[in-house]
Amino acid sequence: MTRESSSTLYTIGHSDHSAEKFGELLRRHEITAIADVRSSPYSQRVPHFNRELLARELERLGIRYVFLGLELGARRSEAACYEDGRARYSLIAEAPLFQEGLNRVRGGIEKHRIALMCAEKDPLTCHRSILICRNLKPDLPRIEHILDDGTLEPHEELESRLLDHSGLAEPDLFMTDEERLERAYDWQAERIEYREARPLESVT
């Protein structure tokens, strides 16, 4: 039987964990469903996180798996999400498919203890926080990031780190606190947005 939802959304990065360590982290926080938000759900470095293998292992642990990389991934199929070869988070946030993915998470959290899963160890360097959680946080009571050592970082603490990293931690006479935070999100998005590889110019 599925455990009662906690109305808290979790996130986790698979990093270079073993399958056993990853399962231990999920059990520790009683996660009952994984929403895989990787655009490409495969890894040469840690192949046990390839989509099919991961889904089977999670099923063995009694954890449901859903792939939402098409809806919530940072590398997009929609041309409208790109600007000069870069997948802009501000454009992705407006895409109908992205909004559909957000709605699926909003609905799922009512029934499951969901963790959004991507690859990056630190949620501060991952679109799961800077893109997805940024757009979900107005609708959710709590967001918690499961860190590499198993501890939880509340999203509010992640935002404090974000302000520090962006150099916007100090109050500003000309910006509200909310404006400073939004600027910090934009600053980090600029650093981590997916960029298409530019083709080599043909030699004539």
N, C-alpha and C positions, 0 to 999 in steps of 0.2 A: 504494500500500500504506500502511496506517495505521502511523504511527510507534508504537514500543513505549510503553506507558504509563509515566509517571514515578512513579506512585503519589503524585503531588502534585495536590491540587485547587487550581485557580486561580480567581480572581474578577476581574471587570472591569466598570467602568461605561462605558456608551457616551458619556455626557456630551454635548458638542456637537461631537464629532469628525466630521471628514469620513469618508466611506466608505474613502478611501485611507489615512488615518491609522489608522483602526480596524483595517483589514486588516494594516497594518504592525506594529501592536502584537501582533496575534495571531501573525503569522509570526515575529516576534522571539522569542517564547516558545514557538514550535512547537506552538501549540494546534491540536488536530485536531477538537474538537467544542465547540460552544457550547450550553449549557443556559440558555435564556431564562427567567428567573424573574420577569419582570414580570407583574403581574396583567393589565394591558392592554398588549399588545405593539404599541402604536402611539404615534406622536409627531407632533404638528403642527409642532413647532419643528424637528425633524430627521427629516423623513419617510423618509429612506433607511434609518432603523432600524425602519420598519414591518415587521411580521412577514414578509410575502410578499417584499418587496424585499430584506430582510436575508437571508432564506433563499437567494434566488437568488444574491446576491453571495457569500455564504459557499460555496455550491456551486461557484461559479466559482473560488474560491480552494482548493478541495479540503478544505473544512472542513464537517463535518456540523452540522446544526442540529436542535435539538429544543425544543419549547415545553413548559415545565414550570410555566407560570404558574398553572394550575388547582391543581396539587399544592403548589407551593412559593411562590406569590405571597403578598403581605402583605395584600391586599384579598380577603376570603374570601366564598365563597358559602354556607358553613355558618353557620346562625344560632347554633349552639353556640359559635362562636369569638368572638362579640360580647358585650360587657358595657357597657351604657349607651352604645351606639352606637360603641364602640371595638373594633377587632379586636385582641384581647389576644394577645401573642406566647406567653404561657404556655398559653393555651387552644389556639392554633394548633398548638403543638408536640405536643399530645396527639391532634390530629385524625388519623383513619385515612388520609385522603388525603395529608396532609403526610408522614406516616410512609412512605407508599408512594413519595412523591417522593424522600425521603432514601434509600430502598433502591435506587431507580433510579440515583441518583448513586453510591452505594457500588459497585454492580455495574458501572457504566459506567467508573469510574476504572481498572478492571482492564484495559480495552481501549483507552482513549483518554486523551489529555491534555485534560481538560475544564476549561473556564472557565465559571463561573456568571456570567451577564450580567444586569445591571439598568441603570437609568438614571443613578443618582447617581455623581458623580465620586469623592467620598471614601467609601471603604467603611465608615468609621466612622458615617456618617449613613444607611446603607442596611441593609435587612433581610437582604441577602445575607450580611452579617457578624453582625449582632446577633441574628438569628433562625436562619438556616440554618446558618452555620458554627459557631455556638454549639452546635448539636445534632449536628453532624457531627464536630467536632474530637476527641471521644474515640476515634473509629474510624479516623482518618486519620493517617498519619505526618507529613504536612506540608500546610499551607494557605498559599498565597501570593497576595497581592492585587496585581494589575497596576495601578499608579498612572497618573495622567494623563500623566506624562512617560516612561512605559515602565519605570520602575524597579519593583522588587518590594519589597513590605512583608510580611515574615513575619507570620503571625497573632499570634504572641507579641508582636511590636512593636506591632501594632494594639491588643492588650489593654493594653499599657503606656500607650498614648495614651488609651485608654478610662478607665483608672484616674486618669490626670491630669485629664481633662476632667470626671470625676464627683467630683473632690475626694477620692478614696479611695486615693491613691497611697501615703500613709504607713501603716506598720504600725499596727495597732490592738490594744490589749490585749484587747479583748473579741470580736475576730473573727479567724479564721484567714485566711491569704492567699486561700484558695479562696472563703471567704465574702465577702471584700471584692470579689473579682472578680465573683462572682455578683450582688452588690448593684449593682455598676457596670453590668453588663449590664441589670439590671432598670431602673436609672435611665435608661439611654439608650433602652430600649424605650419607656418612658413618654413620652419626647420625640418619638419618630418613628412610633409606631403609627398606623395608618390610622384616621381618625375619619370617620364618616358625617356628611354635611351634614344639619343639623337642618332639617326643613321649616318654612317660615314659618307662624305661627299664622294661621288664617283670621280675617278681620275680620267681625264680626257686626253 
